[in-house]
Amino acid sequence: MKELRYLNKYFVKYKFHFLLGIIITIIAQIFSLFTPKLISKSFKAIEEFHKNNISPEIVKTELVENIFWIIGTTLIAGLLTFLMRQTLIVMSRHVEFDLKNEVFKQYEILDHNFYKQNRTGDLMNRISEDVAKVRMYVGPALMYTINTFIRFTVVILYMYNVSPLLTLYTILPLPILSFIIFRLSKEINKRSTIFQQYLSKISSFTQEIFSGIRVVKAYSLENQHQNNLNELAKESKTKSMSLARIQSLFGPLMIALIGVSNLIVIYFGSMMYIEGTIKSIGTIAEFILYVNMLTWPVASIGWVSSLVQEAEASQKRINEFLKIEPDIKNKASENSIINGEIEFKNVTFTYEDTNITALKNISFTIKKGETIAILGKTGSGKSSILSLITRMYDCKEGTITIDGKKIDHINLYDLRNSIGIVPQDAFLFSDSIKNNIKFGKENASDEEVVNAAKKAVVHDNILSFTKQYETILGERGITLSGGQKQRVSIARAIIKNPEILLFDDCLSAVDTETEEQILNNLLEISKDKTTIIVSHRVSSAKNADKIIIIEEGQIIQEGSHNQLVNQKGYYAELYAKQLSEKELN
């Protein structure tokens, strides 16, 4: 139960529902105990009729009265039981809502390294399957535990008042029950943890296959992946059956123990009646009803215990992520105003997960309103510079400043709100094109959306669709071509109207004519903005105020287009090569 202590804060938050549920449960159990008493009273009335020759009309009247009392108290107990469910089960739904939001919020603040080390399917399983298991603990498991505890307490007190000795005989099987529950619960916890891990593996596997279904189909790997899933599903089934087998032992064992208790009541109750210790057969009938009232609570102990163990295993998995501290933290509590002057000073950056040094002693300055282009071979460190500016990573050596202030001393949310970034791999959501563009500015008008699309030279493409801007895209924007996705991403950055614009090789899938149009529009847009264009093309870089050439994480050339064209080196060679390719085309 150590891991489930994390949920105590929710019990405090919803203490009204919790305490009201307990009070209603107590009252409901008291009303449910009227029935055995009234039945015992009815038996005694019948016995009195035979022993003392009481008038049949008197007995009949008493029996009818008892029947009406039984019906009334049963209806009241049923209504209170309904209200109990309404308080405790509703509370569990509130906790489920809060916990899912807490997990999701934690996912949002965790950094890139976390997502590199954990698979999407596993993350999804923890916020869905694991939280659902925890809800079953907070709701049904807790409700039946309270119900069982109160019913046991009240019933045994009633039984003790009637006959202490017969009560002692009746509860003899309970220590055996406790021992069985303890042993089985430990095994359920272990098997439940393993089963949840396999569920995560299946979720991760299927999520990856569905995301990359085009590649799977292109390489005709459907059968191979089907076989892989079959093997994984078989393992999961084996673990599930193993868990089910141990869970299935609870019910029969509980019922058997209740049956033993009934036999004990009948045997010892009869002996005590013969000896005169018990004065009425009604007492035996009352005890049998008490024992049977304990049948479902006792039988539910196994189910509840199973739910608790599964919830313990699931909450442990949830806690593993909730306890992770993100590497990137917002150290500034005050709001920050960003103008856009950026300086890298002797920055060296190494990726911790791969130990690859992406940048080595990099230094450069970008003034507000300037546009710089960064060129270099694949893997030279261009994108790493943008990741550091957006604080997706923090550098350990050297300093990065924005407007003369260390980047990690600037409010993280203000920093990212002041940046419009178009990543190398354009990501679009499964939503309308309009909403994907408005992702950069939620309250943007339709006119602003159209204007941003025109500047990104994607407006005409959108108009060619049947539903135009209301066209719903497939997952990750699969409905659009690579170039269209890039241009919608550019529109999303433009509409944000940020102080800093970052373009990470975002025109690679666009033809040269469209590229020229977009670049001309960007010149107009970026007049008073700090702009960084990462590219492999000279055409994307030639109009920049400054061009930086990076190779193996180091700056090897720096200057304007005219300066670099006239220098021997990477830029001049790339320019000559791309110029000749353009002439050939």
C-alpha positions in Angstrom: 0.0 0.0 0.0 3.1 2.3 0.1 2.6 3.5 -3.5 -1.1 4.2 -3.0 -0.3 6.7 -0.2 0.2 9.1 -3.0 -3.6 9.3 -3.4 -4.2 10.4 0.2 -4.2 14.1 -1.0 -7.2 13.3 -3.1 -9.1 11.8 -0.2 -8.4 15.0 1.7 -9.6 17.1 -1.3 -12.8 15.1 -1.6 -13.3 14.5 2.1 -16.9 15.6 1.9 -17.8 12.8 -0.5 -15.7 10.3 1.5 -17.1 11.1 4.9 -20.7 11.3 3.6 -20.3 8.0 1.9 -19.1 6.4 5.2 -22.0 7.9 7.1 -24.6 6.7 4.6 -23.0 3.2 4.6 -23.3 2.9 8.4 -27.0 4.0 8.3 -27.6 1.6 5.4 -26.1 -1.3 7.2 -28.2 -0.6 10.4 -31.4 -0.7 8.3 -30.3 -3.9 6.6 -30.0 -5.6 10.0 -33.7 -5.1 10.8 -34.6 -8.1 8.6 -32.9 -10.9 10.6 -34.3 -9.4 13.8 -37.8 -9.3 12.4 -37.5 -12.8 11.1 -36.3 -14.0 14.5 -39.2 -12.2 16.0 -41.6 -13.9 13.6 -40.2 -17.4 14.6 -40.7 -16.6 18.2 -44.3 -15.5 17.6 -45.0 -18.9 15.9 -43.3 -20.7 18.8 -45.4 -18.8 21.3 -48.5 -19.7 19.4 -47.7 -23.5 19.8 -46.5 -23.2 23.4 -49.0 -20.8 24.9 -52.0 -21.2 22.6 -52.0 -17.5 21.6 -54.8 -16.5 19.3 -53.9 -17.1 15.6 -55.2 -13.6 14.7 -52.6 -12.0 17.0 -49.8 -14.1 15.4 -51.1 -13.3 12.0 -51.2 -9.5 12.7 -47.7 -9.6 14.1 -46.4 -11.5 11.0 -48.0 -9.0 8.7 -46.5 -6.1 10.6 -43.1 -7.8 10.4 -43.4 -8.2 6.7 -44.3 -4.6 6.2 -41.3 -3.6 8.4 -39.0 -5.9 6.4 -40.2 -4.3 3.1 -39.8 -0.8 4.4 -36.4 -1.2 6.0 -35.1 -3.1 2.9 -36.3 -0.3 0.6 -34.6 2.3 2.8 -31.4 0.3 2.9 -31.5 -0.1 -0.9 -32.0 3.7 -1.3 -29.1 4.5 1.1 -26.9 1.9 -0.8 -27.7 3.8 -4.0 -26.7 7.1 -2.4 -23.5 5.5 -1.1 -22.6 4.5 -4.6 -23.4 8.1 -5.8 -21.0 9.6 -3.3 -18.0 7.1 -3.3 -18.1 6.2 -7.0 -18.5 9.8 -8.1 -15.6 10.6 -5.9 -13.5 8.0 -7.8 -14.4 9.7 -11.1 -13.2 13.0 -9.7 -9.9 11.4 -8.6 -9.5 9.8 -12.0 -10.0 13.2 -13.7 -7.5 14.9 -11.4 -4.9 12.1 -11.7 -5.1 12.0 -15.5 -4.6 15.8 -15.6 -1.7 15.5 -13.2 0.0 12.8 -15.3 -0.6 14.8 -18.5 0.8 18.0 -17.0 3.9 16.0 -15.9 4.3 14.7 -19.4 4.1 18.3 -20.7 6.9 19.6 -18.5 9.3 16.6 -19.0 12.1 17.3 -21.5 13.4 15.7 -24.7 15.6 13.2 -23.0 12.5 11.7 -21.2 10.8 11.2 -24.6 13.9 9.7 -26.1 14.0 7.1 -23.4 10.3 6.2 -23.2 8.0 4.9 -25.8 4.7 6.6 -26.7 2.6 3.4 -26.2 3.9 3.0 -22.6 3.1 6.6 -21.8 -0.4 6.2 -23.2 -0.9 3.0 -21.2 0.0 4.7 -17.9 -2.4 7.6 -18.4 -5.2 5.3 -19.5 -5.0 1.7 -18.3 -3.0 2.4 -15.1 -5.1 5.4 -14.1 -8.3 3.2 -14.7 -6.9 0.5 -12.4 -6.3 3.2 -9.7 -9.8 4.5 -10.1 -11.1 1.0 -9.4 -9.3 1.2 -6.1 -10.5 4.6 -5.2 -14.1 3.7 -6.2 -15.4 0.1 -6.1 -12.5 -1.3 -4.0 -12.8 1.4 -1.4 -16.6 1.4 -1.3 -16.8 -2.4 -0.8 -14.0 -2.3 1.8 -15.9 0.3 3.8 -19.1 -1.6 3.3 -17.5 -4.9 4.4 -15.8 -3.4 7.4 -19.0 -1.6 8.6 -21.2 -4.7 7.9 -18.8 -7.0 9.7 -18.6 -4.7 12.7 -22.4 -4.1 13.0 -23.3 -7.7 12.3 -20.9 -9.2 14.7 -22.0 -6.8 17.4 -25.6 -7.8 16.8 -24.6 -11.5 16.8 -22.6 -11.0 20.1 -25.6 -9.4 21.8 -27.8 -12.4 20.8 -25.3 -15.2 21.7 -21.6 -14.6 22.4 -20.7 -18.3 22.2 -22.4 -18.9 18.9 -20.8 -15.8 17.5 -17.4 -17.2 18.5 -18.1 -20.5 16.7 -19.3 -18.6 13.6 -16.2 -16.5 13.2 -13.8 -19.4 13.6 -13.0 -19.6 9.8 -12.0 -15.9 9.6 -8.3 -16.4 10.6 -8.0 -19.0 7.8 -9.6 -16.4 5.4 -7.2 -13.7 6.4 -4.2 -16.0 5.8 -5.4 -17.0 2.3 -6.0 -13.4 1.3 -2.6 -12.3 2.5 -0.8 -15.1 0.5 -2.9 -14.6 -2.7 -2.6 -10.8 -2.6 1.2 -10.9 -2.8 1.1 -13.2 -5.8 -1.6 -11.0 -7.5 0.6 -7.9 -7.0 3.5 -9.6 -8.7 1.6 -11.0 -11.6 -0.4 -7.8 -12.1 2.8 -5.7 -12.5 4.1 -8.1 -15.2 0.8 -8.1 -17.0 0.7 -4.2 -17.1 4.2 -4.2 -18.5 3.1 -6.5 -21.3 0.1 -4.3 -22.0 2.5 -1.3 -22.4 4.7 -3.3 -24.8 1.7 -4.2 -27.0 0.5 -0.5 -26.9 4.0 0.7 -27.9 4.4 -1.9 -30.7 1.0 -1.2 -32.3 1.4 2.6 -32.0 4.7 2.5 -33.8 3.3 0.2 -36.6 0.2 2.4 -37.1 2.4 5.5 -37.2 4.7 3.9 -39.8 2.0 2.0 -41.7 3.1 3.5 -45.0 6.6 2.2 -44.6 5.4 -1.2 -43.5 3.2 -1.5 -46.6 5.9 -0.1 -48.9 8.3 -2.9 -47.8 5.5 -5.6 -47.7 6.3 -6.3 -44.0 2.7 -6.9 -42.9 3.1 -10.6 -42.3 6.3 -10.2 -40.4 4.8 -7.6 -38.1 1.7 -9.7 -37.7 3.8 -12.6 -36.5 5.7 -10.3 -34.1 2.4 -9.0 -32.7 1.1 -12.6 -32.3 4.2 -13.5 -30.3 3.8 -10.5 -28.1 0.1 -11.1 -27.7 0.7 -14.7 -26.8 3.1 -13.7 -24.0 0.6 -11.1 -22.8 -2.2 -13.8 -22.9 0.0 -16.1 -20.9 0.6 -13.4 -18.2 -3.1 -12.5 -18.2 -4.2 -16.1 -17.8 -1.6 -16.5 -15.0 -3.2 -13.5 -13.2 -6.7 -14.8 -13.9 -6.0 -18.2 -12.4 -4.8 -16.8 -9.1 -7.7 -14.3 -9.0 -10.2 -17.1 -9.7 -9.3 -18.9 -6.5 -10.8 -16.1 -4.3 -14.5 -16.6 -5.1 -14.8 -20.3 -4.5 -12.6 -20.1 -1.3 -14.8 -17.3 0.1 -18.0 -19.1 -0.6 -16.7 -22.4 0.8 -15.7 -20.6 4.1 -19.2 -19.0 4.3 -20.7 -22.5 3.8 -18.6 -23.8 6.6 -19.8 -21.0 8.8 -23.4 -21.9 8.0 -22.8 -25.5 8.9 -21.2 -24.4 12.2 -24.2 -22.2 13.0 -26.7 -25.1 12.3 -24.7 -27.7 14.2 -23.7 -25.7 17.3 -26.9 -23.7 17.3 -28.9 -26.9 17.3 -26.8 -28.3 20.2 -27.2 -25.1 22.2 -31.0 -25.1 21.5 -31.2 -28.7 22.7 -29.2 -27.8 25.8 -31.4 -24.8 26.5 -28.6 -22.2 26.0 -30.6 -20.7 23.1 -34.3 -20.3 23.8 -35.6 -20.1 20.3 -35.2 -21.6 16.9 -35.6 -18.0 15.6 -32.1 -17.3 17.0 -30.6 -20.0 14.7 -32.5 -18.6 11.7 -31.3 -15.1 12.7 -27.7 -16.2 12.8 -28.0 -18.0 9.4 -29.3 -14.7 7.9 -26.4 -12.8 9.6 -23.9 -15.3 8.1 -25.5 -15.0 4.7 -25.4 -11.2 5.0 -21.7 -11.6 5.2 -21.5 -13.8 2.1 -21.1 -11.0 -0.5 -18.8 -8.8 1.6 -16.6 -11.8 2.3 -16.8 -13.0 -1.3 -15.9 -9.5 -2.4 -12.8 -9.5 -0.3 -11.0 -11.5 -2.9 -12.1 -9.2 -5.7 -11.3 -6.1 -3.7 -7.9 -7.4 -2.7 -7.2 -8.1 -6.4 -8.2 -4.6 -7.3 -6.0 -3.1 -4.6 -3.0 -5.1 -5.7 -3.5 -4.2 -9.3 -3.9 -0.5 -8.3 -0.7 -0.7 -6.3 1.2 -2.0 -9.3 -0.4 0.6 -11.6 0.2 3.5 -9.1 3.8 2.4 -8.8 4.2 2.8 -12.6 2.5 6.2 -12.5 4.6 7.4 -9.5 7.8 6.5 -11.4 7.0 9.2 -13.9 5.4 11.7 -11.5 8.6 11.6 -9.4 10.9 12.4 -12.4 12.3 15.9 -12.2 12.7 17.6 -15.6 16.2 18.7 -16.6 14.9 21.9 -18.1 13.3 24.0 -15.3 11.8 27.4 -15.3 14.1 29.2 -12.8 12.5 32.7 -13.3 9.3 33.4 -11.5 8.9 36.9 -13.0 7.7 37.6 -16.5 10.4 38.4 -19.1 10.2 40.8 -22.0 12.1 39.4 -25.1 13.5 41.7 -27.8 15.5 39.1 -29.7 19.3 39.8 -29.4 21.0 36.4 -29.2 24.6 35.6 -28.2 26.4 32.3 -28.1 29.7 32.6 -26.2 32.1 29.6 -26.3 29.2 27.1 -26.2 30.0 23.4 -26.2 27.1 21.0 -26.1 27.1 17.2 -25.8 24.0 14.9 -25.9 23.9 12.9 -22.7 22.1 9.9 -24.1 24.6 9.4 -27.0 27.6 11.2 -25.7 28.0 12.9 -29.1 29.4 16.4 -28.9 27.3 18.4 -31.3 28.8 21.9 -30.8 32.4 22.8 -30.0 33.3 26.2 -28.7 30.6 28.1 -30.8 30.5 31.9 -30.6 28.3 34.3 -32.6 25.9 37.2 -32.0 22.6 38.0 -33.7 21.2 41.5 -33.2 17.4 42.2 -33.1 16.1 42.4 -36.6 19.0 40.5 -38.1 18.6 37.4 -40.2 21.3 34.8 -40.2 21.6 31.5 -42.1 23.3 28.4 -40.8 24.6 26.0 -43.4 26.5 22.7 -43.0 26.5 19.0 -43.7 24.0 16.6 -42.1 24.9 16.1 -38.4 27.1 19.2 -38.3 25.2 20.7 -35.3 22.8 23.2 -37.0 19.6 22.0 -35.4 21.3 21.7 -32.0 21.8 25.5 -32.1 18.0 26.0 -32.4 17.3 23.4 -29.7 19.5 25.4 -27.3 17.8 28.7 -28.2 14.4 27.2 -27.4 15.8 25.5 -24.3 14.9 22.0 -25.3 18.3 21.3 -23.9 20.7 23.3 -21.7 24.4 23.6 -22.4 26.8 22.8 -19.7 29.8 24.7 -21.1 29.7 28.3 -22.4 26.8 30.8 -22.1 23.8 31.7 -24.2 22.2 35.1 -23.6 19.0 36.7 -24.9 19.1 40.5 -24.7 22.2 40.2 -22.5 20.5 37.9 -19.9 21.5 34.3 -19.4 18.9 32.1 -21.2 18.2 30.0 -18.1 17.4 33.1 -16.1 14.6 34.1 -18.5 11.1 32.9 -17.8 10.8 29.7 -19.9 7.3 30.3 -21.0 7.9 33.8 -22.1 11.0 32.7 -24.0 9.1 30.0 -25.9 6.1 32.3 -26.4 8.4 34.8 -28.1 9.7 32.2 -30.6 8.1 30.9 -33.7 9.8 27.7 -34.8 9.3 25.5 -37.9 11.0 22.2 -37.2 12.8 20.0 -39.7 10.1 17.3 -39.4 6.8 19.3 -39.8 4.3 17.9 -37.3 0.6 18.6 -37.9 -2.3 17.5 -35.7 -5.3 15.4 -36.7 -7.5 18.5 -36.9 -8.6 21.0 -39.5 -6.0 23.0 -41.5 -7.4 26.2 -40.0 -6.9 24.9 -36.5 -3.4 23.7 -37.3 -2.5 27.2 -38.4 -4.2 28.7 -35.4 -2.1 26.5 -33.2 0.4 29.4 -33.3 -2.3 31.9 -32.2 -5.5 30.4 -30.8 -7.6 33.6 -31.0 -6.6 34.4 -34.6 -9.3 35.5 -36.9 -10.1 33.7 -40.2 -8.5 36.7 -42.0 -5.3 36.3 -40.1 -5.3 32.5 -40.9 -5.7 33.2 -44.7 -3.1 35.9 -44.6 -0.5 33.6 -42.9 -1.3 30.9 -45.5 -0.8 33.3 -48.3 2.6 34.4 -47.0 3.5 30.7 -46.6 2.4 30.2 -50.3 -0.1 27.4 -49.3 -3.4 29.3 -49.7 -4.0 28.1 -53.2 -3.3 24.5 -52.3 -5.8 24.7 -49.4 -8.5 26.2 -51.7 -8.2 23.2 -54.0 -9.5 20.9 -51.2 -13.2 20.2 -51.1 -13.6 21.6 -47.5 -10.7 24.1 -47.9 -9.5 25.4 -44.5 -12.0 23.1 -42.7 -10.3 20.0 -44.2 -9.5 17.5 -41.5 -6.0 16.1 -41.7 -5.0 12.6 -41.0 -2.6 11.7 -38.2 0.6 13.8 -38.3 -0.8 15.6 -41.3 -0.7 12.5 -43.6 -3.4 14.1 -45.9 -0.9 16.7 -47.1 2.3 16.3 -49.2 5.7 16.9 -47.6 5.9 20.4 -49.1 2.4 21.3 -48.0 3.0 20.2 -44.5 6.1 22.4 -44.3 4.2 25.4 -45.6 1.3 24.9 -43.2 4.0 24.8 -40.4 5.5 28.0 -41.7 2.0 29.7 -41.7 1.7 28.5 -38.0 4.9 30.3 -37.1 4.1 33.4 -39.1 0.6 33.9 -37.5 2.2 33.8 -34.0 4.1 37.1 -34.9 7.0 36.3 -32.5 10.1 38.3 -31.8 12.3 35.3 -32.9 11.8 33.1 -36.0 13.6 29.8 -36.3 13.4 27.9 -39.6 15.0 24.4 -39.4 15.5 23.3 -43.0 11.8 23.8 -43.5 11.9 24.3 -47.3 13.6 21.0 -48.2 10.4 19.6 -49.7 9.5 22.8 -51.6 10.4 23.4 -55.2 12.8 26.3 -56.0 10.1 28.6 -57.4 7.8 28.3 -54.3 10.9 28.6 -52.1 11.8 31.9 -53.7 8.2 33.2 -53.1 8.3 32.1 -49.4 11.7 33.7 -48.9 10.7 37.0 -50.4 7.6 37.0 -48.1 9.9 36.1 -45.1 12.1 39.1 -45.9 9.1 41.4 -45.4 7.9 39.6 -42.3 11.3 39.4 -40.6 12.3 43.0 -40.9 12.0 43.8 -37.2 12.5 40.1 -36.0 15.5 38.0 -35.2 15.5 35.2 -37.7 17.6 32.1 -38.1 17.4 30.0 -41.2 18.9 26.5 -41.1 19.3 25.0 -44.6 21.3 22.9 -47.0 20.5 25.4 -49.9 22.4 28.5 -50.8 19.2 29.9 -52.2 17.7 30.0 -48.7 20.7 31.7 -47.2 21.9 34.2 -49.8 19.6 37.1 -48.6 20.6 36.7 -44.9 22.6 39.5 -43.1 25.1 36.9 -42.0 25.8 33.3 -43.0 27.5 30.8 -40.7 29.0 27.6 -42.0 29.3 24.7 -39.4 31.3 21.6 -39.8 31.6 18.9 -37.0 30.2 21.3 -34.5 32.6 24.2 -35.2 32.2 27.4 -37.2 34.5 27.2 -40.2 33.2 30.2 -42.2 31.3 33.4 -41.4 30.2 36.4 -43.4 27.7 37.7 -46.0 26.8 35.9 -49.2 29.1 38.1 -51.3 32.0 37.6 -48.9 31.7 33.9 -48.7 31.2 33.4 -52.5 34.5 35.0 -53.0 36.3 32.9 -50.5 37.6 29.4 -51.1 35.8 26.9 -48.9 32.6 25.1 -48.3 30.1 27.9 -49.2 31.7 28.7 -52.5 31.8 25.1 -53.5 28.2 24.5 -52.5 27.1 27.6 -54.4 28.9 26.5 -57.5 27.5 23.0 -57.3 23.9 24.1 -56.7 24.2 26.8 -59.4 25.3 24.2 -62.0 22.5 21.8 -60.9 20.0 24.6 -61.4 21.3 25.3 -64.8 21.0 21.7 -65.8 17.4 21.6 -64.6 
